[in-house]
């Protein structure tokens, strides 16, 4: 059992240290509902960012998810990806 102390004051969200693999994992988490519910907008955003960071396999998954989304939802995911890029 984990019995250590995590200093949340200095802890960094995973997105701040994100490389293509971390972003891909976030896409998988949201596309499969590992975090509790499926969120296609978030999944598309993270796969999009993972693809930009070199994860070629994220391109096909992003495309597959986009087939299940409305144009409005895709635009929202793209806006969120751009916003993330400007902050990181």
PyMOL Python script that loads the backbone (N, CA, C, O; Angstrom):
from pymol import cmd

cmd.read_pdbstr("""\
ATOM      1  N   UNK A   1       0.834  -1.168   0.000  1.00  0.00           N
ATOM      2  CA  UNK A   1       0.000   0.000   0.000  1.00  0.00           C
ATOM      3  C   UNK A   1       0.891   1.247   0.000  1.00  0.00           C
ATOM      4  O   UNK A   1       1.889   1.301   0.719  1.00  0.00           O
ATOM      5  N   UNK A   2       0.533   2.231  -0.794  1.00  0.00           N
ATOM      6  CA  UNK A   2       1.296   3.474  -0.907  1.00  0.00           C
ATOM      7  C   UNK A   2       1.156   4.281   0.375  1.00  0.00           C
ATOM      8  O   UNK A   2       0.047   4.617   0.790  1.00  0.00           O
ATOM      9  N   UNK A   3       2.293   4.589   1.001  1.00  0.00           N
ATOM     10  CA  UNK A   3       2.246   5.298   2.266  1.00  0.00           C
ATOM     11  C   UNK A   3       3.176   6.506   2.262  1.00  0.00           C
ATOM     12  O   UNK A   3       3.791   6.821   3.281  1.00  0.00           O
ATOM     13  N   UNK A   4       3.277   7.168   1.148  1.00  0.00           N
ATOM     14  CA  UNK A   4       4.146   8.327   1.055  1.00  0.00           C
ATOM     15  C   UNK A   4       3.310   9.591   0.972  1.00  0.00           C
ATOM     16  O   UNK A   4       2.089   9.542   0.823  1.00  0.00           O
ATOM     17  N   UNK A   5       3.979  10.704   1.070  1.00  0.00           N
ATOM     18  CA  UNK A   5       3.307  11.997   0.985  1.00  0.00           C
ATOM     19  C   UNK A   5       3.579  12.611  -0.383  1.00  0.00           C
ATOM     20  O   UNK A   5       4.731  12.675  -0.813  1.00  0.00           O
ATOM     21  N   UNK A   6       2.555  13.052  -1.057  1.00  0.00           N
ATOM     22  CA  UNK A   6       2.707  13.735  -2.339  1.00  0.00           C
ATOM     23  C   UNK A   6       2.541  15.225  -2.095  1.00  0.00           C
ATOM     24  O   UNK A   6       1.516  15.674  -1.581  1.00  0.00           O
ATOM     25  N   UNK A   7       3.544  15.971  -2.464  1.00  0.00           N
ATOM     26  CA  UNK A   7       3.502  17.422  -2.281  1.00  0.00           C
ATOM     27  C   UNK A   7       2.705  18.031  -3.434  1.00  0.00           C
ATOM     28  O   UNK A   7       3.253  18.298  -4.504  1.00  0.00           O
ATOM     29  N   UNK A   8       1.425  18.245  -3.212  1.00  0.00           N
ATOM     30  CA  UNK A   8       0.567  18.771  -4.281  1.00  0.00           C
ATOM     31  C   UNK A   8       0.865  20.221  -4.609  1.00  0.00           C
ATOM     32  O   UNK A   8       0.451  20.710  -5.661  1.00  0.00           O
ATOM     33  N   UNK A   9       1.573  20.920  -3.734  1.00  0.00           N
ATOM     34  CA  UNK A   9       1.922  22.314  -4.019  1.00  0.00           C
ATOM     35  C   UNK A   9       2.955  22.411  -5.137  1.00  0.00           C
ATOM     36  O   UNK A   9       2.984  23.390  -5.883  1.00  0.00           O
ATOM     37  N   UNK A  10       3.797  21.396  -5.247  1.00  0.00           N
ATOM     38  CA  UNK A  10       4.830  21.426  -6.287  1.00  0.00           C
ATOM     39  C   UNK A  10       4.570  20.420  -7.398  1.00  0.00           C
ATOM     40  O   UNK A  10       5.313  20.374  -8.379  1.00  0.00           O
ATOM     41  N   UNK A  11       3.531  19.621  -7.256  1.00  0.00           N
ATOM     42  CA  UNK A  11       3.209  18.629  -8.286  1.00  0.00           C
ATOM     43  C   UNK A  11       2.758  19.341  -9.557  1.00  0.00           C
ATOM     44  O   UNK A  11       2.089  20.373  -9.503  1.00  0.00           O
ATOM     45  N   UNK A  12       3.134  18.777 -10.693  1.00  0.00           N
ATOM     46  CA  UNK A  12       2.798  19.351 -11.990  1.00  0.00           C
ATOM     47  C   UNK A  12       1.770  18.460 -12.674  1.00  0.00           C
ATOM     48  O   UNK A  12       1.921  17.239 -12.665  1.00  0.00           O
ATOM     49  N   UNK A  13       0.724  19.041 -13.268  1.00  0.00           N
ATOM     50  CA  UNK A  13      -0.201  18.217 -14.045  1.00  0.00           C
ATOM     51  C   UNK A  13       0.550  17.517 -15.176  1.00  0.00           C
ATOM     52  O   UNK A  13       1.521  18.050 -15.714  1.00  0.00           O
ATOM     53  N   UNK A  14       0.094  16.335 -15.521  1.00  0.00           N
ATOM     54  CA  UNK A  14       0.776  15.530 -16.540  1.00  0.00           C
ATOM     55  C   UNK A  14       0.915  16.289 -17.854  1.00  0.00           C
ATOM     56  O   UNK A  14       1.886  16.080 -18.581  1.00  0.00           O
ATOM     57  N   UNK A  15      -0.026  17.158 -18.170  1.00  0.00           N
ATOM     58  CA  UNK A  15       0.008  17.872 -19.440  1.00  0.00           C
ATOM     59  C   UNK A  15       1.224  18.788 -19.570  1.00  0.00           C
ATOM     60  O   UNK A  15       1.673  19.067 -20.682  1.00  0.00           O
ATOM     61  N   UNK A  16       1.760  19.261 -18.433  1.00  0.00           N
ATOM     62  CA  UNK A  16       2.890  20.189 -18.486  1.00  0.00           C
ATOM     63  C   UNK A  16       4.184  19.505 -18.924  1.00  0.00           C
ATOM     64  O   UNK A  16       5.064  20.153 -19.491  1.00  0.00           O
ATOM     65  N   UNK A  17       4.305  18.224 -18.670  1.00  0.00           N
ATOM     66  CA  UNK A  17       5.503  17.489 -19.052  1.00  0.00           C
ATOM     67  C   UNK A  17       5.197  16.571 -20.234  1.00  0.00           C
ATOM     68  O   UNK A  17       5.870  15.560 -20.436  1.00  0.00           O
ATOM     69  N   UNK A  18       4.199  16.925 -20.993  1.00  0.00           N
ATOM     70  CA  UNK A  18       3.672  16.021 -22.004  1.00  0.00           C
ATOM     71  C   UNK A  18       4.573  15.902 -23.221  1.00  0.00           C
ATOM     72  O   UNK A  18       5.013  16.893 -23.805  1.00  0.00           O
ATOM     73  N   UNK A  19       4.829  14.658 -23.577  1.00  0.00           N
ATOM     74  CA  UNK A  19       5.426  14.347 -24.862  1.00  0.00           C
ATOM     75  C   UNK A  19       4.357  13.595 -25.654  1.00  0.00           C
ATOM     76  O   UNK A  19       3.239  13.426 -25.168  1.00  0.00           O
ATOM     77  N   UNK A  20       4.674  13.154 -26.830  1.00  0.00           N
ATOM     78  CA  UNK A  20       3.683  12.475 -27.660  1.00  0.00           C
ATOM     79  C   UNK A  20       3.073  11.259 -27.005  1.00  0.00           C
ATOM     80  O   UNK A  20       1.887  10.982 -27.187  1.00  0.00           O
ATOM     81  N   UNK A  21       3.875  10.525 -26.241  1.00  0.00           N
ATOM     82  CA  UNK A  21       3.367   9.318 -25.583  1.00  0.00           C
ATOM     83  C   UNK A  21       2.357   9.650 -24.493  1.00  0.00           C
ATOM     84  O   UNK A  21       1.331   8.981 -24.368  1.00  0.00           O
ATOM     85  N   UNK A  22       2.642  10.669 -23.712  1.00  0.00           N
ATOM     86  CA  UNK A  22       1.726  11.076 -22.638  1.00  0.00           C
ATOM     87  C   UNK A  22       0.424  11.592 -23.237  1.00  0.00           C
ATOM     88  O   UNK A  22      -0.660  11.264 -22.754  1.00  0.00           O
ATOM     89  N   UNK A  23       0.531  12.399 -24.290  1.00  0.00           N
ATOM     90  CA  UNK A  23      -0.668  12.927 -24.941  1.00  0.00           C
ATOM     91  C   UNK A  23      -1.493  11.803 -25.561  1.00  0.00           C
ATOM     92  O   UNK A  23      -2.723  11.830 -25.515  1.00  0.00           O
ATOM     93  N   UNK A  24      -0.814  10.817 -26.139  1.00  0.00           N
ATOM     94  CA  UNK A  24      -1.502   9.655 -26.711  1.00  0.00           C
ATOM     95  C   UNK A  24      -2.257   8.902 -25.611  1.00  0.00           C
ATOM     96  O   UNK A  24      -3.409   8.509 -25.795  1.00  0.00           O
ATOM     97  N   UNK A  25      -1.601   8.707 -24.477  1.00  0.00           N
ATOM     98  CA  UNK A  25      -2.253   8.017 -23.358  1.00  0.00           C
ATOM     99  C   UNK A  25      -3.491   8.768 -22.880  1.00  0.00           C
ATOM    100  O   UNK A  25      -4.492   8.145 -22.526  1.00  0.00           O
ATOM    101  N   UNK A  26      -3.437  10.094 -22.866  1.00  0.00           N
ATOM    102  CA  UNK A  26      -4.615  10.878 -22.503  1.00  0.00           C
ATOM    103  C   UNK A  26      -5.735  10.663 -23.522  1.00  0.00           C
ATOM    104  O   UNK A  26      -6.902  10.547 -23.146  1.00  0.00           O
ATOM    105  N   UNK A  27      -5.387  10.611 -24.805  1.00  0.00           N
ATOM    106  CA  UNK A  27      -6.382  10.316 -25.830  1.00  0.00           C
ATOM    107  C   UNK A  27      -7.027   8.966 -25.615  1.00  0.00           C
ATOM    108  O   UNK A  27      -8.242   8.823 -25.752  1.00  0.00           O
ATOM    109  N   UNK A  28      -6.215   7.965 -25.277  1.00  0.00           N
ATOM    110  CA  UNK A  28      -6.749   6.621 -25.011  1.00  0.00           C
ATOM    111  C   UNK A  28      -7.659   6.627 -23.788  1.00  0.00           C
ATOM    112  O   UNK A  28      -8.704   5.976 -23.777  1.00  0.00           O
ATOM    113  N   UNK A  29      -7.256   7.362 -22.767  1.00  0.00           N
ATOM    114  CA  UNK A  29      -8.050   7.423 -21.547  1.00  0.00           C
ATOM    115  C   UNK A  29      -9.443   7.979 -21.837  1.00  0.00           C
ATOM    116  O   UNK A  29     -10.443   7.421 -21.384  1.00  0.00           O
ATOM    117  N   UNK A  30      -9.511   9.075 -22.589  1.00  0.00           N
ATOM    118  CA  UNK A  30     -10.808   9.689 -22.863  1.00  0.00           C
ATOM    119  C   UNK A  30     -11.604   8.935 -23.925  1.00  0.00           C
ATOM    120  O   UNK A  30     -12.835   8.959 -23.899  1.00  0.00           O
ATOM    121  N   UNK A  31     -10.931   8.275 -24.848  1.00  0.00           N
ATOM    122  CA  UNK A  31     -11.663   7.563 -25.899  1.00  0.00           C
ATOM    123  C   UNK A  31     -12.248   6.245 -25.404  1.00  0.00           C
ATOM    124  O   UNK A  31     -13.220   5.750 -25.974  1.00  0.00           O
ATOM    125  N   UNK A  32     -11.669   5.672 -24.354  1.00  0.00           N
ATOM    126  CA  UNK A  32     -12.150   4.394 -23.841  1.00  0.00           C
ATOM    127  C   UNK A  32     -12.965   4.529 -22.561  1.00  0.00           C
ATOM    128  O   UNK A  32     -13.607   3.573 -22.128  1.00  0.00           O
ATOM    129  N   UNK A  33     -12.940   5.703 -21.962  1.00  0.00           N
ATOM    130  CA  UNK A  33     -13.680   5.900 -20.725  1.00  0.00           C
ATOM    131  C   UNK A  33     -12.946   5.402 -19.499  1.00  0.00           C
ATOM    132  O   UNK A  33     -13.568   5.169 -18.462  1.00  0.00           O
ATOM    133  N   UNK A  34     -11.632   5.234 -19.594  1.00  0.00           N
ATOM    134  CA  UNK A  34     -10.852   4.774 -18.431  1.00  0.00           C
ATOM    135  C   UNK A  34     -10.980   5.722 -17.249  1.00  0.00           C
ATOM    136  O   UNK A  34     -10.806   5.309 -16.102  1.00  0.00           O
ATOM    137  N   UNK A  35     -11.281   6.989 -17.515  1.00  0.00           N
ATOM    138  CA  UNK A  35     -11.416   7.970 -16.424  1.00  0.00           C
ATOM    139  C   UNK A  35     -12.841   8.018 -15.888  1.00  0.00           C
ATOM    140  O   UNK A  35     -13.135   8.831 -15.011  1.00  0.00           O
ATOM    141  N   UNK A  36     -13.719   7.180 -16.387  1.00  0.00           N
ATOM    142  CA  UNK A  36     -15.090   7.137 -15.902  1.00  0.00           C
ATOM    143  C   UNK A  36     -16.122   7.341 -16.981  1.00  0.00           C
ATOM    144  O   UNK A  36     -17.202   6.754 -16.920  1.00  0.00           O
ATOM    145  N   UNK A  37     -15.812   8.165 -17.976  1.00  0.00           N
ATOM    146  CA  UNK A  37     -16.763   8.357 -19.065  1.00  0.00           C
ATOM    147  C   UNK A  37     -16.007   8.684 -20.349  1.00  0.00           C
ATOM    148  O   UNK A  37     -14.923   9.267 -20.316  1.00  0.00           O
ATOM    149  N   UNK A  38     -16.589   8.304 -21.467  1.00  0.00           N
ATOM    150  CA  UNK A  38     -15.999   8.591 -22.770  1.00  0.00           C
ATOM    151  C   UNK A  38     -16.239  10.065 -23.091  1.00  0.00           C
ATOM    152  O   UNK A  38     -17.351  10.570 -22.935  1.00  0.00           O
ATOM    153  N   UNK A  39     -15.201  10.741 -23.534  1.00  0.00           N
ATOM    154  CA  UNK A  39     -15.288  12.142 -23.933  1.00  0.00           C
ATOM    155  C   UNK A  39     -14.574  12.267 -25.280  1.00  0.00           C
ATOM    156  O   UNK A  39     -13.351  12.398 -25.338  1.00  0.00           O
ATOM    157  N   UNK A  40     -15.357  12.223 -26.361  1.00  0.00           N
ATOM    158  CA  UNK A  40     -14.769  12.224 -27.698  1.00  0.00           C
ATOM    159  C   UNK A  40     -14.082  13.541 -28.034  1.00  0.00           C
ATOM    160  O   UNK A  40     -13.091  13.549 -28.764  1.00  0.00           O
ATOM    161  N   UNK A  41     -14.586  14.640 -27.519  1.00  0.00           N
ATOM    162  CA  UNK A  41     -13.940  15.934 -27.769  1.00  0.00           C
ATOM    163  C   UNK A  41     -12.547  15.945 -27.157  1.00  0.00           C
ATOM    164  O   UNK A  41     -11.578  16.332 -27.811  1.00  0.00           O
ATOM    165  N   UNK A  42     -12.449  15.524 -25.912  1.00  0.00           N
ATOM    166  CA  UNK A  42     -11.140  15.474 -25.254  1.00  0.00           C
ATOM    167  C   UNK A  42     -10.228  14.465 -25.938  1.00  0.00           C
ATOM    168  O   UNK A  42      -9.042  14.735 -26.131  1.00  0.00           O
ATOM    169  N   UNK A  43     -10.767  13.304 -26.307  1.00  0.00           N
ATOM    170  CA  UNK A  43      -9.952  12.291 -26.977  1.00  0.00           C
ATOM    171  C   UNK A  43      -9.393  12.826 -28.289  1.00  0.00           C
ATOM    172  O   UNK A  43      -8.209  12.650 -28.578  1.00  0.00           O
ATOM    173  N   UNK A  44     -10.231  13.473 -29.078  1.00  0.00           N
ATOM    174  CA  UNK A  44      -9.792  14.052 -30.353  1.00  0.00           C
ATOM    175  C   UNK A  44      -8.697  15.075 -30.108  1.00  0.00           C
ATOM    176  O   UNK A  44      -7.691  15.092 -30.817  1.00  0.00           O
ATOM    177  N   UNK A  45      -8.886  15.927 -29.111  1.00  0.00           N
ATOM    178  CA  UNK A  45      -7.889  16.952 -28.773  1.00  0.00           C
ATOM    179  C   UNK A  45      -6.546  16.319 -28.446  1.00  0.00           C
ATOM    180  O   UNK A  45      -5.520  16.722 -28.994  1.00  0.00           O
ATOM    181  N   UNK A  46      -6.542  15.325 -27.550  1.00  0.00           N
ATOM    182  CA  UNK A  46      -5.277  14.718 -27.133  1.00  0.00           C
ATOM    183  C   UNK A  46      -4.625  13.929 -28.258  1.00  0.00           C
ATOM    184  O   UNK A  46      -3.401  13.958 -28.391  1.00  0.00           O
ATOM    185  N   UNK A  47      -5.412  13.219 -29.077  1.00  0.00           N
ATOM    186  CA  UNK A  47      -4.825  12.510 -30.217  1.00  0.00           C
ATOM    187  C   UNK A  47      -4.255  13.503 -31.224  1.00  0.00           C
ATOM    188  O   UNK A  47      -3.209  13.248 -31.821  1.00  0.00           O
ATOM    189  N   UNK A  48      -4.925  14.618 -31.416  1.00  0.00           N
ATOM    190  CA  UNK A  48      -4.435  15.656 -32.310  1.00  0.00           C
ATOM    191  C   UNK A  48      -3.077  16.166 -31.820  1.00  0.00           C
ATOM    192  O   UNK A  48      -2.137  16.283 -32.607  1.00  0.00           O
ATOM    193  N   UNK A  49      -2.973  16.463 -30.550  1.00  0.00           N
ATOM    194  CA  UNK A  49      -1.722  16.953 -29.978  1.00  0.00           C
ATOM    195  C   UNK A  49      -0.633  15.885 -30.013  1.00  0.00           C
ATOM    196  O   UNK A  49       0.532  16.189 -30.270  1.00  0.00           O
ATOM    197  N   UNK A  50      -1.011  14.635 -29.754  1.00  0.00           N
ATOM    198  CA  UNK A  50      -0.037  13.538 -29.819  1.00  0.00           C
ATOM    199  C   UNK A  50       0.520  13.404 -31.233  1.00  0.00           C
ATOM    200  O   UNK A  50       1.716  13.177 -31.418  1.00  0.00           O
ATOM    201  N   UNK A  51      -0.351  13.546 -32.225  1.00  0.00           N
ATOM    202  CA  UNK A  51       0.091  13.470 -33.624  1.00  0.00           C
ATOM    203  C   UNK A  51       1.072  14.599 -33.930  1.00  0.00           C
ATOM    204  O   UNK A  51       2.069  14.391 -34.621  1.00  0.00           O
ATOM    205  N   UNK A  52       0.789  15.778 -33.420  1.00  0.00           N
ATOM    206  CA  UNK A  52       1.691  16.911 -33.626  1.00  0.00           C
ATOM    207  C   UNK A  52       3.046  16.700 -32.955  1.00  0.00           C
ATOM    208  O   UNK A  52       4.056  17.257 -33.386  1.00  0.00           O
ATOM    209  N   UNK A  53       3.057  15.889 -31.897  1.00  0.00           N
ATOM    210  CA  UNK A  53       4.308  15.598 -31.177  1.00  0.00           C
ATOM    211  C   UNK A  53       4.991  14.337 -31.709  1.00  0.00           C
ATOM    212  O   UNK A  53       5.952  13.850 -31.112  1.00  0.00           O
ATOM    213  N   UNK A  54       4.489  13.807 -32.842  1.00  0.00           N
ATOM    214  CA  UNK A  54       5.187  12.695 -33.483  1.00  0.00           C
ATOM    215  C   UNK A  54       4.575  11.323 -33.353  1.00  0.00           C
ATOM    216  O   UNK A  54       5.133  10.364 -33.887  1.00  0.00           O
ATOM    217  N   UNK A  55       3.452  11.179 -32.668  1.00  0.00           N
ATOM    218  CA  UNK A  55       2.810   9.869 -32.559  1.00  0.00           C
ATOM    219  C   UNK A  55       1.952   9.634 -33.798  1.00  0.00           C
ATOM    220  O   UNK A  55       0.798  10.058 -33.853  1.00  0.00           O
ATOM    221  N   UNK A  56       2.518   8.965 -34.777  1.00  0.00           N
ATOM    222  CA  UNK A  56       1.845   8.734 -36.056  1.00  0.00           C
ATOM    223  C   UNK A  56       0.572   7.918 -35.873  1.00  0.00           C
ATOM    224  O   UNK A  56      -0.411   8.145 -36.579  1.00  0.00           O
ATOM    225  N   UNK A  57       0.574   6.975 -34.938  1.00  0.00           N
ATOM    226  CA  UNK A  57      -0.613   6.142 -34.721  1.00  0.00           C
ATOM    227  C   UNK A  57      -1.799   6.939 -34.176  1.00  0.00           C
ATOM    228  O   UNK A  57      -2.938   6.475 -34.240  1.00  0.00           O
ATOM    229  N   UNK A  58      -1.544   8.123 -33.646  1.00  0.00           N
ATOM    230  CA  UNK A  58      -2.634   8.959 -33.145  1.00  0.00           C
ATOM    231  C   UNK A  58      -3.482   9.518 -34.281  1.00  0.00           C
ATOM    232  O   UNK A  58      -4.649   9.853 -34.078  1.00  0.00           O
ATOM    233  N   UNK A  59      -2.906   9.619 -35.468  1.00  0.00           N
ATOM    234  CA  UNK A  59      -3.638  10.177 -36.607  1.00  0.00           C
ATOM    235  C   UNK A  59      -4.844   9.310 -36.950  1.00  0.00           C
ATOM    236  O   UNK A  59      -5.948   9.821 -37.137  1.00  0.00           O
ATOM    237  N   UNK A  60      -4.636   8.011 -37.033  1.00  0.00           N
ATOM    238  CA  UNK A  60      -5.736   7.096 -37.376  1.00  0.00           C
ATOM    239  C   UNK A  60      -6.808   7.090 -36.295  1.00  0.00           C
ATOM    240  O   UNK A  60      -8.000   7.049 -36.601  1.00  0.00           O
ATOM    241  N   UNK A  61      -6.397   7.129 -35.046  1.00  0.00           N
ATOM    242  CA  UNK A  61      -7.379   7.133 -33.957  1.00  0.00           C
ATOM    243  C   UNK A  61      -8.168   8.430 -33.926  1.00  0.00           C
ATOM    244  O   UNK A  61      -9.373   8.426 -33.674  1.00  0.00           O
ATOM    245  N   UNK A  62      -7.489   9.536 -34.181  1.00  0.00           N
ATOM    246  CA  UNK A  62      -8.188  10.830 -34.253  1.00  0.00           C
ATOM    247  C   UNK A  62      -9.225  10.794 -35.371  1.00  0.00           C
ATOM    248  O   UNK A  62     -10.347  11.269 -35.193  1.00  0.00           O
ATOM    249  N   UNK A  63      -8.858  10.240 -36.510  1.00  0.00           N
ATOM    250  CA  UNK A  63      -9.772  10.141 -37.654  1.00  0.00           C
ATOM    251  C   UNK A  63     -10.964   9.238 -37.319  1.00  0.00           C
ATOM    252  O   UNK A  63     -12.105   9.552 -37.661  1.00  0.00           O
ATOM    253  N   UNK A  64     -10.690   8.126 -36.654  1.00  0.00           N
ATOM    254  CA  UNK A  64     -11.757   7.196 -36.267  1.00  0.00           C
ATOM    255  C   UNK A  64     -12.744   7.856 -35.320  1.00  0.00           C
ATOM    256  O   UNK A  64     -13.956   7.683 -35.457  1.00  0.00           O
ATOM    257  N   UNK A  65     -12.234   8.604 -34.370  1.00  0.00           N
ATOM    258  CA  UNK A  65     -13.101   9.310 -33.419  1.00  0.00           C
ATOM    259  C   UNK A  65     -13.896  10.399 -34.123  1.00  0.00           C
ATOM    260  O   UNK A  65     -15.076  10.594 -33.829  1.00  0.00           O
ATOM    261  N   UNK A  66     -13.260  11.109 -35.050  1.00  0.00           N
ATOM    262  CA  UNK A  66     -13.932  12.195 -35.770  1.00  0.00           C
ATOM    263  C   UNK A  66     -15.155  11.686 -36.534  1.00  0.00           C
ATOM    264  O   UNK A  66     -16.123  12.424 -36.718  1.00  0.00           O
ATOM    265  N   UNK A  67     -15.114  10.434 -36.978  1.00  0.00           N
ATOM    266  CA  UNK A  67     -16.259   9.855 -37.700  1.00  0.00           C
ATOM    267  C   UNK A  67     -17.494   9.734 -36.809  1.00  0.00           C
ATOM    268  O   UNK A  67     -18.614   9.628 -37.309  1.00  0.00           O
ATOM    269  N   UNK A  68     -17.291   9.749 -35.504  1.00  0.00           N
ATOM    270  CA  UNK A  68     -18.394   9.618 -34.552  1.00  0.00           C
ATOM    271  C   UNK A  68     -18.850  10.973 -33.997  1.00  0.00           C
ATOM    272  O   UNK A  68     -19.762  11.041 -33.173  1.00  0.00           O
ATOM    273  N   UNK A  69     -18.200  12.054 -34.462  1.00  0.00           N
ATOM    274  CA  UNK A  69     -18.453  13.383 -33.901  1.00  0.00           C
ATOM    275  C   UNK A  69     -19.146  14.284 -34.911  1.00  0.00           C
ATOM    276  O   UNK A  69     -19.056  14.081 -36.121  1.00  0.00           O
ATOM    277  N   UNK A  70     -19.838  15.283 -34.382  1.00  0.00           N
ATOM    278  CA  UNK A  70     -20.426  16.306 -35.243  1.00  0.00           C
ATOM    279  C   UNK A  70     -19.332  17.291 -35.649  1.00  0.00           C
ATOM    280  O   UNK A  70     -18.263  17.335 -35.040  1.00  0.00           O
ATOM    281  N   UNK A  71     -19.612  18.073 -36.680  1.00  0.00           N
ATOM    282  CA  UNK A  71     -18.645  19.094 -37.101  1.00  0.00           C
ATOM    283  C   UNK A  71     -18.399  20.102 -35.978  1.00  0.00           C
ATOM    284  O   UNK A  71     -17.276  20.569 -35.791  1.00  0.00           O
ATOM    285  N   UNK A  72     -19.438  20.427 -35.245  1.00  0.00           N
ATOM    286  CA  UNK A  72     -19.313  21.356 -34.123  1.00  0.00           C
ATOM    287  C   UNK A  72     -18.365  20.795 -33.058  1.00  0.00           C
ATOM    288  O   UNK A  72     -17.513  21.517 -32.540  1.00  0.00           O
ATOM    289  N   UNK A  73     -18.515  19.515 -32.737  1.00  0.00           N
ATOM    290  CA  UNK A  73     -17.654  18.897 -31.724  1.00  0.00           C
ATOM    291  C   UNK A  73     -16.199  18.830 -32.188  1.00  0.00           C
ATOM    292  O   UNK A  73     -15.283  19.029 -31.391  1.00  0.00           O
ATOM    293  N   UNK A  74     -15.986  18.552 -33.472  1.00  0.00           N
ATOM    294  CA  UNK A  74     -14.627  18.520 -34.019  1.00  0.00           C
ATOM    295  C   UNK A  74     -14.005  19.909 -33.920  1.00  0.00           C
ATOM    296  O   UNK A  74     -12.845  20.049 -33.533  1.00  0.00           O
ATOM    297  N   UNK A  75     -14.772  20.926 -34.269  1.00  0.00           N
ATOM    298  CA  UNK A  75     -14.270  22.305 -34.181  1.00  0.00           C
ATOM    299  C   UNK A  75     -13.929  22.660 -32.740  1.00  0.00           C
ATOM    300  O   UNK A  75     -12.935  23.341 -32.486  1.00  0.00           O
ATOM    301  N   UNK A  76     -14.748  22.203 -31.796  1.00  0.00           N
ATOM    302  CA  UNK A  76     -14.482  22.452 -30.382  1.00  0.00           C
ATOM    303  C   UNK A  76     -13.176  21.782 -29.962  1.00  0.00           C
ATOM    304  O   UNK A  76     -12.354  22.392 -29.278  1.00  0.00           O
ATOM    305  N   UNK A  77     -12.989  20.538 -30.369  1.00  0.00           N
ATOM    306  CA  UNK A  77     -11.759  19.812 -30.034  1.00  0.00           C
ATOM    307  C   UNK A  77     -10.539  20.509 -30.625  1.00  0.00           C
ATOM    308  O   UNK A  77      -9.498  20.596 -29.973  1.00  0.00           O
ATOM    309  N   UNK A  78     -10.661  20.998 -31.840  1.00  0.00           N
ATOM    310  CA  UNK A  78      -9.544  21.691 -32.477  1.00  0.00           C
ATOM    311  C   UNK A  78      -9.230  23.005 -31.770  1.00  0.00           C
ATOM    312  O   UNK A  78      -8.062  23.358 -31.607  1.00  0.00           O
ATOM    313  N   UNK A  79     -10.264  23.729 -31.351  1.00  0.00           N
ATOM    314  CA  UNK A  79     -10.045  24.963 -30.594  1.00  0.00           C
ATOM    315  C   UNK A  79      -9.338  24.672 -29.273  1.00  0.00           C
ATOM    316  O   UNK A  79      -8.422  25.390 -28.871  1.00  0.00           O
ATOM    317  N   UNK A  80      -9.777  23.608 -28.607  1.00  0.00           N
ATOM    318  CA  UNK A  80      -9.151  23.245 -27.334  1.00  0.00           C
ATOM    319  C   UNK A  80      -7.697  22.835 -27.527  1.00  0.00           C
ATOM    320  O   UNK A  80      -6.856  23.130 -26.678  1.00  0.00           O
ATOM    321  N   UNK A  81      -7.390  22.162 -28.627  1.00  0.00           N
ATOM    322  CA  UNK A  81      -6.001  21.776 -28.915  1.00  0.00           C
ATOM    323  C   UNK A  81      -5.150  23.020 -29.158  1.00  0.00           C
ATOM    324  O   UNK A  81      -4.030  23.119 -28.656  1.00  0.00           O
ATOM    325  N   UNK A  82      -5.683  23.966 -29.929  1.00  0.00           N
ATOM    326  CA  UNK A  82      -4.941  25.204 -30.181  1.00  0.00           C
ATOM    327  C   UNK A  82      -4.726  25.977 -28.890  1.00  0.00           C
ATOM    328  O   UNK A  82      -3.645  26.522 -28.666  1.00  0.00           O
ATOM    329  N   UNK A  83      -5.736  26.030 -28.048  1.00  0.00           N
ATOM    330  CA  UNK A  83      -5.618  26.738 -26.772  1.00  0.00           C
ATOM    331  C   UNK A  83      -4.543  26.074 -25.904  1.00  0.00           C
ATOM    332  O   UNK A  83      -3.740  26.763 -25.276  1.00  0.00           O
ATOM    333  N   UNK A  84      -4.529  24.741 -25.870  1.00  0.00           N
ATOM    334  CA  UNK A  84      -3.520  24.036 -25.100  1.00  0.00           C
ATOM    335  C   UNK A  84      -2.123  24.352 -25.612  1.00  0.00           C
ATOM    336  O   UNK A  84      -1.195  24.546 -24.826  1.00  0.00           O
ATOM    337  N   UNK A  85      -1.976  24.404 -26.933  1.00  0.00           N
ATOM    338  CA  UNK A  85      -0.671  24.683 -27.525  1.00  0.00           C
ATOM    339  C   UNK A  85      -0.182  26.078 -27.165  1.00  0.00           C
ATOM    340  O   UNK A  85       1.016  26.270 -26.956  1.00  0.00           O
ATOM    341  N   UNK A  86      -1.067  27.043 -27.088  1.00  0.00           N
ATOM    342  CA  UNK A  86      -0.631  28.399 -26.760  1.00  0.00           C
ATOM    343  C   UNK A  86      -0.197  28.500 -25.292  1.00  0.00           C
ATOM    344  O   UNK A  86       0.620  29.354 -24.948  1.00  0.00           O
ATOM    345  N   UNK A  87      -0.735  27.640 -24.431  1.00  0.00           N
ATOM    346  CA  UNK A  87      -0.356  27.655 -23.023  1.00  0.00           C
ATOM    347  C   UNK A  87       0.886  26.818 -22.715  1.00  0.00           C
ATOM    348  O   UNK A  87       1.555  27.038 -21.706  1.00  0.00           O
ATOM    349  N   UNK A  88       1.193  25.852 -23.597  1.00  0.00           N
ATOM    350  CA  UNK A  88       2.302  24.944 -23.329  1.00  0.00           C
ATOM    351  C   UNK A  88       3.289  25.063 -24.447  1.00  0.00           C
ATOM    352  O   UNK A  88       4.317  24.385 -24.438  1.00  0.00           O
TER     353      UNK A  88
END
""", "prot")
cmd.dss("prot")
cmd.show_as("cartoon", "prot")
cmd.util.cbc("prot")
cmd.orient("prot")
